[in-house]
């Protein structure tokens, strides 16, 4: 039972942690000032802490100590490092050479995450937030326009022919049925 105003013991310094200054991680209490990385001593919070058993680390040091090994791994948060992990007491591990991604894998990635597909109009990458589909192909929202009149299109107003997209009016004028009253909107020959 705790005394008046008292609390749990700090996992780092073993002194009493009062509620107003308490940080918790894995069911253990810490003072805010003691809630720091065991390697670099950087102050931590709930979004930057990485715990391993009874130890707490910043994500960079945790990655170096416990993350995957090899080229491009374990540096965390984009940090550049040329150390081998010996300073942290880590045995170097043999790494397998990385295989470059094949087109089928990168295409699957593109389909899942919306990157690397190319816009049918400008040929630049189309990401999920700006992606429109017309004629079964990806388009940027800004490129999703009629090929003839330039009018912006929506999924309900788009028509496609031979890999290009059109508004319904331009499609009807250029590819619709021909004859009296059909596809000749506003034609002077047929008006009396």
Secondary structure, 3 states (H helix, E strand, C coil): CCCCCCCCECCCCCCECCHHHEEEECCEEEECCCCECCCCCCECCCCCEEEECCEEEEHHHHHHHHCCCCCCCCCCCCCCCCCCCHHHCCCCCCCCCCCCCCHHHHHHHHHHHCCCEECCCCCCEECHHHEEEECCEEEECCCCECCCCCCECCCCCEEEECCEEEEHHHHHHHHCCCECCECCCCCHHHCC
